[in-house]
Amino acid sequence: MTEYRGPSENGDYRAFGAAEVWPETVRALPVGSPITGEVVGRQPFGVFLSIDGRPEDVGLAEIVRMPPCMELPGVGQRVSGTVVWHDERNCQVRISLREWAEHQDLSVRFVDRVGQTVAGRVTKIASIGYFVRIADCVEGLVPVSGFVEGVREGQDVSVRIVSVDPERSRVILAAAGGGA
């Protein structure tokens, strides 16, 4: 079995009649309504929910921007959130998961620290450079042109914060003592 599956692939869940009850769904679950439910399908773009008390309705928590250090909830997991939109074409209630909404972008804490040197650990080496975790759930990129030498995953390093882009959750770093 793959880690991804649609709600109809979950043997114990079938949403029948969603189109017939759609007007009632919109009335019962207006934008801003809190919801709880069980994950009944999982795709790379988000998770489908069986909404508590509304067995004929399908909720979709779509990934627009995955919070750092978080993963999609698995099938069978209970979640909670808020109704953010009604997708009339697909008769789906769009949901913002509380766990994602409460997990703020932690890179914002580093905006005022541009120019400072911090300690971190190399988490990944890529063709564009290497990534360094500078705090829980905050990683930055040390861009490198060409082959990355003298650095290995798991290595503790000192880096200088070059820039922080909170809109894109990006932190650009430079090797301490190196230019950027």
PyMOL commands that set and color helices and strands:
alter all, ss='L'
color gray80, all
select helices_A, chain A and resi 7-9+22-28+98-101+106-113
alter helices_A, ss='H'
color red, helices_A
select strands_A, chain A and resi 34-43+46-51+58-62+78-87+92-97+117-126+129-135+138-143+156-165+170-175
alter strands_A, ss='S'
color yellow, strands_A
deselect
rebuild
show_as cartoon
